[in-house]
Amino acid sequence: MARTRHSFARHSHEQFGIGFMFEGAQKSLSGRGMVEAGAGNIITVNPREVHDGTPIGQSPRGWNMLYFDPDLISYAAHDMSDGKSGEYEFTNPVMTSPDVAKCFAALFNAITQGNSQTAALRREEMLFLLLHHAIIVPGIKPGQFDPARNQASNRADQNIARAKAMIDDAPDENLSLADLANAAGLSRFQTVRHFTRATGLTPHAYIIQRRLDFARRLITTGTPLAEVAATAGFADQSHLNRHFIRAYGLSPGRFKRAVSSGS
């Protein structure tokens, strides 16, 4: 996170950069022209793209920024295009997109607050969704697929049931996006896209929901909460508490007391 009135001289980065402006405004000159960005905007920069940055007005501007190695983006792009191309670039230096902002917030949170065990799937799926909304797929406009892809999408929906069953059978397992993609016989990007369309939840969110269902059943049997967290696949009891409260509005302890008093 950065918050400053500093005027940055012309410079470049070796990585892809994408960020969210949460305060103030700035203007920047790059190879994509002079642009202005303010609070609520998404800002992007491509590798080795020379740019500067100057605040607008007297107040500081603030942003959260993520940088990605070109090899990682190329790998993801290759997956998203079914192996046709690993070449991508951010085409818009400033964007106002609720979809991109939502994906960025989720990815930023998973990277900065999650750990390798609990947030790996969340990071990967959100990166794919972020790239889908923010990067042009070669020959296809953002958010659209050609007829051949649409036909393939219909067939892919039938394969998602295998990935879903893998989660349902063992919600406590630390499954990766690659595991689910292999089960579905799809690319990782296709798995995220079709899984979300079929279930209404991303793979990571679906796993969390199934773990919460498992945890509720364990709690009703009188299992100690620390054991519930470990058995249901949560990193620890605080991890269980956070997701339980977010989903149901009360803590596992309160739920356990309510179940006990009603029995």
Backbone bond lengths (Angstrom), bond angles and torsions (degrees), N, CA, C in turn:
res aa  C-N    CA-C-N  psi(-1)  N-CA   C-N-CA  omega(-1)  CA-C   N-CA-C  phi
1 M - - - 1.465 - - 1.522 108.68 -
2 A 1.324 116.02 135.53 1.463 120.84 178.88 1.529 109.18 -127.66
3 R 1.329 115.70 143.88 1.462 121.55 176.18 1.526 106.40 -147.36
4 T 1.351 116.84 112.05 1.452 119.51 -171.60 1.523 111.42 -161.10
5 R 1.348 115.39 159.37 1.462 121.86 170.89 1.526 110.30 -104.44
6 H 1.302 116.33 7.67 1.470 121.13 -177.96 1.522 110.97 -62.33
7 S 1.337 116.15 139.30 1.464 122.09 172.98 1.528 108.13 -96.46
8 F 1.306 116.65 116.18 1.458 121.67 -176.86 1.522 110.81 -85.16
9 A 1.320 116.09 130.37 1.466 120.79 175.72 1.526 109.39 -70.50
10 R 1.319 115.75 168.53 1.457 120.03 179.80 1.525 110.33 -62.31
11 H 1.327 115.22 129.92 1.459 121.36 -176.87 1.519 107.96 -157.17
12 S 1.323 116.41 178.07 1.460 120.68 177.44 1.519 109.52 -145.34
13 H 1.336 115.67 168.78 1.458 122.52 177.46 1.527 108.51 -125.33
14 E 1.318 116.02 154.78 1.458 120.40 176.81 1.535 111.64 -80.88
15 Q 1.341 116.45 -13.86 1.457 120.74 -174.11 1.538 111.81 -108.50
16 F 1.324 114.71 167.12 1.459 121.53 164.75 1.527 107.14 -74.04
17 G 1.333 116.43 137.95 1.452 120.22 177.07 1.513 111.13 -126.95
18 I 1.321 116.54 138.50 1.462 121.31 174.97 1.517 107.86 -143.24
19 G 1.326 116.58 136.62 1.451 119.59 -175.51 1.517 112.72 -147.19
20 F 1.314 115.13 171.82 1.461 122.96 -179.97 1.515 109.01 -123.44
21 M 1.330 116.32 122.96 1.465 121.49 176.61 1.530 108.87 -81.36
22 F 1.332 116.84 117.79 1.459 119.66 -178.95 1.526 112.86 -105.82
23 E 1.338 117.11 -4.96 1.465 119.54 -177.65 1.515 109.62 -159.87
24 G 1.345 117.01 145.67 1.452 121.25 173.32 1.509 113.83 69.58
25 A 1.341 115.41 -161.65 1.461 121.24 -178.34 1.522 109.17 -153.62
26 Q 1.349 115.82 157.91 1.454 120.63 177.58 1.523 109.95 -149.94
27 K 1.327 114.87 161.45 1.453 120.43 172.00 1.522 107.91 -120.30
28 S 1.322 115.18 149.59 1.459 120.27 -174.82 1.516 109.64 -147.10
29 L 1.327 115.81 140.12 1.457 122.14 176.89 1.522 108.77 -111.97
30 S 1.330 115.94 125.67 1.464 120.19 179.23 1.524 108.63 -142.60
31 G 1.323 115.79 -170.81 1.453 120.15 177.95 1.509 112.97 -64.98
32 R 1.336 116.75 -14.10 1.459 120.62 178.07 1.521 112.28 -100.10
33 G 1.349 115.86 13.94 1.449 120.53 175.43 1.512 113.26 99.34
34 M 1.351 115.08 179.69 1.454 121.44 177.54 1.524 109.25 -83.48
35 V 1.309 116.49 128.84 1.461 120.76 -179.76 1.520 109.77 -134.81
36 E 1.308 115.27 159.09 1.450 122.81 174.13 1.518 108.70 -122.38
37 A 1.317 115.93 142.15 1.458 121.63 179.55 1.518 108.99 -135.24
38 G 1.327 115.39 141.29 1.453 120.51 179.12 1.511 111.39 -131.76
39 A 1.326 115.65 -176.94 1.455 121.03 -177.93 1.527 110.19 -55.62
40 G 1.333 115.44 131.56 1.456 121.23 -179.03 1.511 114.02 97.71
41 N 1.344 117.09 -10.69 1.463 120.95 -179.90 1.525 111.52 -87.88
42 I 1.325 115.26 151.83 1.462 123.37 169.37 1.523 107.63 -95.43
43 I 1.333 117.45 135.11 1.458 121.82 178.03 1.530 108.75 -119.36
44 T 1.335 116.36 145.13 1.463 120.47 -177.48 1.518 110.84 -136.07
45 V 1.322 115.26 157.57 1.461 121.87 174.33 1.526 107.54 -148.94
46 N 1.325 116.10 139.64 1.453 121.85 178.34 1.531 110.82 -94.06
47 P 1.323 118.04 159.86 1.464 120.09 179.81 1.529 112.11 -56.06
48 R 1.329 115.99 133.82 1.460 124.61 177.81 1.530 113.23 61.58
49 E 1.309 116.98 19.90 1.460 120.58 174.89 1.534 108.54 -83.11
50 V 1.311 117.16 115.78 1.461 121.62 -178.37 1.523 109.02 -73.43
51 H 1.326 116.71 130.12 1.456 121.29 -178.05 1.521 109.14 -154.44
52 D 1.325 115.58 164.80 1.457 120.99 174.95 1.521 108.31 -129.00
53 G 1.316 117.84 -169.06 1.453 120.60 179.46 1.511 111.50 -167.03
54 T 1.333 115.98 123.64 1.458 121.60 -177.62 1.522 109.93 -131.54
55 P 1.336 118.75 133.73 1.466 119.37 179.69 1.524 111.65 -67.61
56 I 1.307 115.30 150.03 1.464 121.66 174.13 1.521 107.19 -103.30
57 G 1.320 116.56 122.95 1.452 120.67 -177.71 1.514 112.14 86.66
58 Q 1.332 115.38 -171.40 1.455 121.19 -174.90 1.523 113.92 -92.28
59 S 1.324 117.13 -12.66 1.461 120.56 -176.11 1.531 110.76 -88.08
60 P 1.309 116.64 152.27 1.474 119.00 175.92 1.524 110.50 -69.35
61 R 1.335 116.08 160.35 1.450 119.50 172.23 1.519 107.64 -116.47
62 G 1.330 114.85 151.81 1.455 119.70 -176.76 1.510 111.44 -132.00
63 W 1.320 115.78 145.92 1.460 119.64 179.82 1.524 110.49 -152.83
64 N 1.322 115.05 154.02 1.458 122.80 168.03 1.524 107.18 -104.91
65 M 1.311 117.45 135.09 1.462 121.39 -173.62 1.526 110.34 -131.80
66 L 1.320 115.19 141.07 1.455 122.23 173.01 1.522 108.94 -122.61
67 Y 1.326 116.37 139.50 1.467 121.67 178.37 1.526 109.07 -121.38
68 F 1.337 115.10 138.15 1.453 121.00 -176.74 1.522 110.70 -127.94
69 D 1.311 115.38 135.07 1.459 121.29 178.27 1.532 109.58 -61.60
70 P 1.323 118.61 137.77 1.475 120.93 179.71 1.522 113.87 -55.11
71 D 1.329 117.37 -33.63 1.463 119.48 179.21 1.526 111.45 -64.40
72 L 1.334 117.11 -36.39 1.458 120.92 178.44 1.526 110.44 -66.76
73 I 1.335 116.53 -44.49 1.465 119.89 179.75 1.520 110.54 -66.22
74 S 1.326 116.77 -39.70 1.457 120.33 178.27 1.523 110.94 -63.12
75 Y 1.319 116.32 -40.60 1.466 121.48 178.77 1.526 110.20 -63.07
76 A 1.333 116.22 -44.38 1.460 120.31 178.60 1.522 110.93 -66.26
77 A 1.326 116.91 -41.64 1.458 121.26 -179.85 1.519 111.34 -63.42
78 H 1.318 115.74 -38.71 1.470 120.68 177.95 1.523 109.70 -62.15
79 D 1.319 117.15 -40.66 1.460 121.94 178.54 1.530 110.70 -67.43
80 M 1.326 117.13 -43.36 1.457 121.73 -177.10 1.523 112.95 -66.25
81 S 1.322 117.13 -29.17 1.459 120.86 -178.24 1.527 112.22 -99.50
82 D 1.345 116.11 17.39 1.470 121.06 -179.56 1.523 112.03 56.75
83 G 1.314 115.57 38.41 1.448 120.93 175.93 1.508 115.84 81.24
84 K 1.328 117.50 6.59 1.459 120.20 -176.63 1.525 112.65 -79.25
85 S 1.326 117.23 -31.54 1.462 119.07 -176.74 1.516 110.75 -160.72
86 G 1.329 114.67 143.18 1.452 120.21 173.12 1.512 111.72 -109.47
87 E 1.343 115.93 10.42 1.466 121.44 -176.55 1.526 110.66 -95.10
88 Y 1.318 116.69 119.52 1.456 122.16 177.85 1.526 109.89 -143.66
89 E 1.308 114.31 159.28 1.460 119.71 172.11 1.508 109.09 -155.31
90 F 1.325 115.17 152.87 1.456 120.34 171.82 1.520 107.31 -71.80
91 T 1.312 117.15 124.38 1.454 120.06 -178.40 1.523 112.89 -93.02
92 N 1.327 117.28 -22.24 1.463 121.06 -178.63 1.526 109.96 -115.27
93 P 1.330 117.65 118.86 1.467 119.84 179.73 1.525 113.09 -69.03
94 V 1.343 116.09 -25.63 1.465 121.55 178.35 1.523 107.86 -134.90
95 M 1.310 116.84 132.21 1.451 121.54 -179.92 1.520 110.78 -132.25
96 T 1.337 115.18 146.24 1.454 121.86 169.38 1.517 106.02 -119.63
97 S 1.313 116.01 92.32 1.457 121.89 -174.48 1.517 109.83 -138.51
98 P 1.341 118.06 114.31 1.466 120.07 177.05 1.531 112.49 -58.18
99 D 1.335 117.03 -36.43 1.464 119.85 -179.49 1.523 111.22 -65.43
100 V 1.336 116.29 -45.64 1.461 119.84 179.68 1.527 110.27 -65.85
101 A 1.341 116.65 -42.98 1.466 120.30 -179.43 1.529 111.12 -62.01
102 K 1.327 116.78 -41.43 1.470 120.77 179.86 1.522 110.86 -64.94
103 C 1.328 116.71 -45.10 1.465 120.48 179.37 1.521 111.29 -65.46
104 F 1.334 116.11 -40.03 1.466 119.56 179.67 1.523 110.34 -62.76
105 A 1.341 116.87 -45.60 1.465 120.00 -178.93 1.524 111.15 -60.10
106 A 1.334 116.27 -42.23 1.464 119.79 -179.85 1.522 110.99 -67.44
107 L 1.335 116.87 -41.12 1.463 120.70 -179.89 1.524 110.65 -67.96
108 F 1.329 117.15 -43.56 1.464 121.28 179.40 1.528 110.49 -59.63
109 N 1.327 115.94 -42.32 1.458 120.31 179.30 1.526 111.21 -65.29
110 A 1.338 116.87 -42.48 1.460 120.54 -179.09 1.526 111.79 -65.71
111 I 1.330 116.13 -35.41 1.465 120.22 -179.23 1.530 111.80 -76.48
112 T 1.316 116.81 -41.95 1.460 120.13 -173.08 1.520 113.87 -88.38
113 Q 1.351 117.64 -21.39 1.462 119.29 -175.57 1.526 114.11 -121.75
114 G 1.328 118.08 -19.22 1.454 119.80 179.81 1.509 111.68 -84.24
115 N 1.337 115.41 167.33 1.461 119.36 173.58 1.519 108.95 -112.33
116 S 1.318 116.05 172.50 1.459 120.68 -172.47 1.516 112.71 -61.28
117 Q 1.325 116.99 -29.91 1.460 119.50 -175.95 1.517 111.74 -80.42
118 T 1.322 117.45 -43.24 1.457 120.21 -171.71 1.523 113.67 -93.07
119 A 1.329 118.11 -20.27 1.458 119.34 -171.89 1.521 114.43 -115.31
120 A 1.317 119.05 1.50 1.468 120.42 -176.47 1.519 111.70 -61.40
121 L 1.323 117.55 -47.67 1.461 120.81 179.18 1.518 110.66 -64.60
122 R 1.330 116.77 -41.90 1.466 120.75 179.95 1.520 110.48 -61.02
123 R 1.331 117.30 -43.34 1.468 120.54 179.73 1.524 110.90 -62.26
124 E 1.316 116.61 -44.57 1.460 119.50 -175.78 1.521 111.86 -68.19
125 E 1.336 117.25 -44.32 1.455 118.98 -178.07 1.525 111.23 -68.01
126 M 1.328 117.39 -37.54 1.453 119.69 179.64 1.521 111.91 -70.72
127 L 1.335 117.34 -31.83 1.458 119.56 175.64 1.524 109.67 -64.15
128 F 1.320 117.46 -44.95 1.460 120.47 178.41 1.527 110.94 -60.30
129 L 1.329 117.27 -45.71 1.460 119.90 -178.78 1.526 111.30 -66.98
130 L 1.331 116.33 -37.50 1.456 119.91 177.21 1.523 110.47 -62.21
131 L 1.323 116.70 -47.21 1.457 120.62 179.79 1.523 111.33 -64.36
132 H 1.301 116.37 -36.43 1.462 120.12 178.83 1.523 111.04 -60.25
133 H 1.313 116.94 -42.40 1.463 120.50 -177.17 1.521 112.91 -83.33
134 A 1.329 117.48 -24.52 1.465 119.54 -172.02 1.513 115.07 -107.29
135 I 1.332 117.91 -15.94 1.461 120.23 -175.77 1.512 110.22 -117.67
136 I 1.331 115.96 139.25 1.451 121.68 177.18 1.524 110.04 -71.79
137 V 1.323 117.19 124.53 1.459 120.83 170.49 1.527 107.07 -78.74
138 P 1.330 119.03 132.30 1.463 120.85 -175.86 1.529 112.36 -51.66
139 G 1.338 115.47 121.93 1.449 121.39 175.82 1.514 114.88 80.40
140 I 1.344 117.80 -1.58 1.457 120.98 -177.56 1.514 109.08 -131.77
141 K 1.316 117.97 134.19 1.447 121.69 -179.39 1.527 109.47 -71.13
142 P 1.348 116.37 152.04 1.462 119.16 -179.08 1.526 111.04 -56.85
143 G 1.349 115.23 136.81 1.448 119.71 176.79 1.512 114.18 80.44
144 Q 1.348 118.44 1.02 1.448 121.24 -179.09 1.522 110.01 -123.04
145 F 1.333 115.61 156.09 1.443 121.54 174.05 1.523 107.83 -131.77
146 D 1.319 116.60 152.27 1.452 119.31 178.81 1.527 109.50 -76.04
147 P 1.351 118.36 168.40 1.463 120.86 -175.93 1.521 113.69 -55.98
148 A 1.322 116.96 -38.27 1.466 119.37 179.23 1.517 110.73 -61.56
149 R 1.333 116.19 -39.56 1.459 119.38 178.62 1.528 110.48 -67.46
150 N 1.333 117.29 -39.11 1.459 119.45 -179.86 1.522 111.02 -63.29
151 Q 1.319 116.95 -39.66 1.447 120.82 177.25 1.524 110.31 -63.83
152 A 1.322 115.87 -42.46 1.468 120.17 177.95 1.523 110.56 -64.42
153 S 1.334 117.13 -33.82 1.461 120.73 179.71 1.525 111.16 -62.66
154 N 1.333 115.87 -40.41 1.458 119.52 179.31 1.524 111.30 -62.18
155 R 1.322 115.96 -40.22 1.467 119.50 178.28 1.522 110.51 -69.81
156 A 1.326 116.09 -36.34 1.470 119.92 -176.14 1.520 111.90 -65.26
157 D 1.343 117.10 -32.16 1.461 119.69 -179.43 1.526 111.45 -56.99
158 Q 1.320 117.25 -32.53 1.456 121.07 -179.76 1.531 111.12 -69.74
159 N 1.338 116.34 -26.39 1.459 120.30 -177.89 1.524 113.16 -82.29
160 I 1.336 116.42 -20.84 1.457 120.21 -177.41 1.522 111.21 -63.07
161 A 1.322 116.81 -27.67 1.462 119.73 -179.59 1.526 111.35 -57.05
162 R 1.331 117.91 -32.31 1.466 120.41 179.81 1.527 110.78 -68.68
163 A 1.333 116.82 -41.90 1.465 120.08 177.54 1.522 110.81 -66.64
164 K 1.321 116.18 -40.73 1.459 120.84 178.42 1.523 110.84 -62.16
165 A 1.339 116.16 -42.62 1.459 120.25 179.35 1.521 111.59 -63.73
166 M 1.327 116.78 -35.03 1.463 120.55 178.39 1.523 110.54 -60.82
167 I 1.326 115.90 -40.04 1.470 120.36 178.45 1.522 110.32 -72.05
168 D 1.337 116.89 -45.86 1.463 120.95 -178.02 1.527 111.46 -59.76
169 D 1.332 116.97 -36.86 1.462 120.98 -177.45 1.524 112.76 -72.90
170 A 1.337 117.11 -27.73 1.467 120.11 -177.61 1.524 109.84 -150.38
171 P 1.336 117.90 72.24 1.471 120.08 -177.24 1.520 113.84 -64.37
172 D 1.340 116.73 -19.24 1.457 120.19 -178.79 1.518 112.48 -82.17
173 E 1.333 118.37 -10.99 1.458 121.51 -179.37 1.529 111.07 -71.84
174 N 1.340 116.86 144.87 1.463 121.10 176.90 1.528 109.03 -87.98
175 L 1.313 114.99 80.18 1.455 120.83 -178.90 1.513 110.69 -80.76
176 S 1.322 116.25 141.94 1.463 121.21 176.14 1.519 109.31 -96.88
177 L 1.321 116.16 166.97 1.458 119.80 176.41 1.525 109.78 -63.46
178 A 1.326 116.83 -34.44 1.467 120.27 177.61 1.526 110.69 -63.21
179 D 1.339 117.59 -38.90 1.465 120.89 177.94 1.531 110.43 -60.16
180 L 1.321 116.33 -46.65 1.458 120.91 -178.29 1.526 111.26 -68.04
181 A 1.339 116.58 -38.72 1.460 120.52 178.97 1.523 110.55 -64.50
182 N 1.320 116.83 -40.45 1.460 120.58 178.06 1.518 111.18 -63.60
183 A 1.327 116.33 -39.82 1.470 119.96 179.21 1.523 111.36 -65.74
184 A 1.336 115.83 -37.05 1.464 120.38 -178.29 1.522 112.94 -84.19
185 G 1.336 116.30 -15.03 1.455 119.43 -176.40 1.511 112.52 69.86
186 L 1.342 116.30 32.22 1.459 122.37 -177.38 1.524 109.36 -127.39
187 S 1.332 116.47 168.09 1.454 119.80 171.06 1.524 108.79 -70.96
188 R 1.302 116.69 165.04 1.470 120.08 -179.98 1.520 110.84 -62.44
189 F 1.336 117.44 -42.67 1.457 120.15 179.50 1.522 110.99 -63.65
190 Q 1.340 117.52 -44.94 1.458 120.69 178.70 1.523 111.06 -61.66
191 T 1.325 116.14 -36.43 1.460 119.90 179.55 1.517 110.71 -63.30
192 V 1.337 117.25 -47.23 1.466 120.10 178.10 1.524 110.60 -60.07
193 R 1.329 116.50 -46.92 1.461 121.44 -176.04 1.524 111.89 -63.65
194 H 1.325 117.52 -49.78 1.458 121.05 -175.68 1.525 112.10 -76.14
195 F 1.322 117.19 -33.92 1.457 120.26 176.71 1.529 109.99 -62.50
196 T 1.322 116.02 -44.69 1.466 120.36 -179.32 1.524 110.81 -64.15
197 R 1.325 116.73 -40.31 1.458 120.21 179.36 1.534 111.17 -67.39
198 A 1.341 116.66 -36.41 1.458 120.50 -176.19 1.526 112.89 -76.87
199 T 1.334 117.38 -34.69 1.463 120.38 -172.90 1.526 113.85 -111.13
200 G 1.326 117.25 -16.73 1.455 120.26 -174.91 1.513 113.03 84.20
201 L 1.327 117.21 -0.43 1.461 122.68 -179.99 1.522 109.32 -133.40
202 T 1.334 116.59 149.44 1.457 119.79 171.44 1.529 107.94 -69.05
203 P 1.327 118.01 162.18 1.473 118.81 177.70 1.524 113.60 -53.08
204 H 1.317 116.92 -44.00 1.470 119.71 -179.96 1.516 110.88 -62.97
205 A 1.326 117.50 -46.23 1.462 120.72 -179.64 1.527 110.88 -63.79
206 Y 1.323 116.44 -36.00 1.470 120.23 178.99 1.530 110.26 -66.65
207 I 1.329 116.92 -41.31 1.462 120.41 177.45 1.531 110.43 -61.11
208 I 1.330 116.23 -44.97 1.475 119.88 179.21 1.524 110.15 -60.31
209 Q 1.335 117.89 -42.44 1.459 120.40 -179.88 1.519 111.45 -64.27
210 R 1.332 117.19 -42.41 1.470 119.57 178.96 1.533 110.22 -66.07
211 R 1.315 117.59 -35.41 1.468 120.48 177.07 1.530 110.66 -66.90
212 L 1.327 116.68 -37.67 1.463 119.95 176.88 1.521 110.68 -65.70
213 D 1.327 117.27 -40.37 1.462 120.52 176.82 1.524 110.01 -60.06
214 F 1.342 115.65 -44.57 1.462 121.82 179.04 1.526 109.69 -62.11
215 A 1.332 116.45 -43.90 1.466 120.93 -179.05 1.526 111.21 -62.81
216 R 1.322 117.46 -41.68 1.464 120.43 179.19 1.528 110.70 -61.03
217 R 1.327 116.03 -41.63 1.467 118.63 179.51 1.525 110.90 -64.38
218 L 1.333 116.20 -41.39 1.459 119.90 179.27 1.526 111.30 -64.71
219 I 1.330 116.68 -40.23 1.467 120.46 -179.57 1.522 110.80 -61.99
220 T 1.335 116.44 -40.27 1.469 119.67 -179.17 1.526 112.24 -66.31
221 T 1.339 117.62 -17.16 1.471 120.31 177.71 1.520 112.09 -91.10
222 G 1.347 117.13 -0.42 1.456 120.86 178.86 1.510 114.31 87.96
223 T 1.319 117.95 11.54 1.463 121.41 179.13 1.530 110.02 -65.02
224 P 1.333 119.26 134.00 1.473 121.62 177.49 1.527 110.41 -55.85
225 L 1.331 116.34 144.88 1.464 120.50 -172.55 1.528 112.85 -63.28
226 A 1.318 117.89 -36.97 1.465 119.38 178.23 1.525 110.31 -62.89
227 E 1.319 115.69 -38.77 1.464 120.26 178.03 1.527 110.60 -70.28
228 V 1.326 116.02 -37.07 1.463 120.38 176.54 1.526 110.35 -57.68
229 A 1.327 116.08 -47.67 1.463 120.84 -178.34 1.516 110.90 -59.72
230 A 1.318 117.32 -47.21 1.463 121.21 -177.60 1.523 111.12 -67.46
231 T 1.329 116.94 -42.99 1.466 120.81 -176.95 1.519 112.06 -69.02
232 A 1.332 116.54 -35.64 1.462 120.26 -177.07 1.527 113.12 -81.66
233 G 1.333 117.22 -7.47 1.456 119.73 175.52 1.511 115.88 102.24
234 F 1.333 117.94 8.63 1.461 120.50 177.95 1.532 109.98 -84.75
235 A 1.326 116.23 151.90 1.456 120.71 -176.26 1.523 111.73 -61.86
236 D 1.326 116.48 -39.81 1.457 121.62 177.79 1.528 107.55 -163.98
237 Q 1.331 116.24 -176.19 1.459 119.85 -175.66 1.527 111.97 -67.26
238 S 1.325 117.53 -34.85 1.464 119.56 179.46 1.528 110.48 -67.21
239 H 1.324 116.52 -34.73 1.471 120.86 176.33 1.522 109.86 -63.73
240 L 1.332 117.26 -43.88 1.468 121.75 174.98 1.523 110.68 -60.83
241 N 1.337 116.55 -47.42 1.464 120.19 -178.80 1.521 111.82 -56.79
242 R 1.330 115.92 -45.96 1.463 120.07 -176.47 1.520 111.45 -60.15
243 H 1.322 117.09 -47.95 1.462 120.18 -178.32 1.536 111.62 -72.49
244 F 1.313 117.47 -35.03 1.469 121.14 -179.70 1.524 110.55 -64.86
245 I 1.330 116.22 -46.03 1.464 120.50 179.83 1.524 110.21 -65.41
246 R 1.323 117.29 -41.25 1.458 121.21 179.44 1.527 111.18 -60.63
247 A 1.325 116.16 -38.03 1.463 120.04 -176.49 1.519 112.93 -82.98
248 Y 1.328 116.67 -40.35 1.469 119.16 -169.76 1.527 115.07 -116.12
249 G 1.328 117.18 -8.47 1.456 119.43 176.78 1.515 114.67 80.72
250 L 1.307 118.25 5.71 1.457 121.79 175.19 1.516 108.90 -146.50
251 S 1.329 115.32 158.90 1.455 120.06 -176.60 1.521 110.57 -78.62
252 P 1.328 117.47 160.37 1.468 119.78 174.64 1.531 112.36 -57.07
253 G 1.345 116.32 -35.97 1.466 119.90 178.92 1.514 111.41 -62.75
254 R 1.329 117.06 -44.65 1.469 119.98 178.35 1.516 110.54 -65.78
255 F 1.312 117.15 -38.84 1.458 120.78 177.99 1.526 110.08 -62.87
256 K 1.323 116.61 -42.02 1.465 121.04 179.47 1.524 110.94 -62.93
257 R 1.347 117.19 -42.01 1.465 120.48 179.42 1.523 110.71 -66.65
258 A 1.339 116.45 -38.07 1.467 119.59 179.45 1.518 111.03 -65.58
259 V 1.345 115.09 -41.17 1.466 119.41 178.45 1.526 110.35 -64.73
260 S 1.324 116.70 -41.67 1.464 121.33 -177.98 1.524 111.48 -66.17
261 S 1.331 116.92 -41.28 1.465 120.05 -178.14 1.520 112.30 -71.39
262 G 1.335 115.71 -23.27 1.462 118.91 -178.48 1.505 113.40 -90.54
263 S 1.326 116.39 -6.79 1.471 119.07 -177.53 1.527 111.81 -92.96
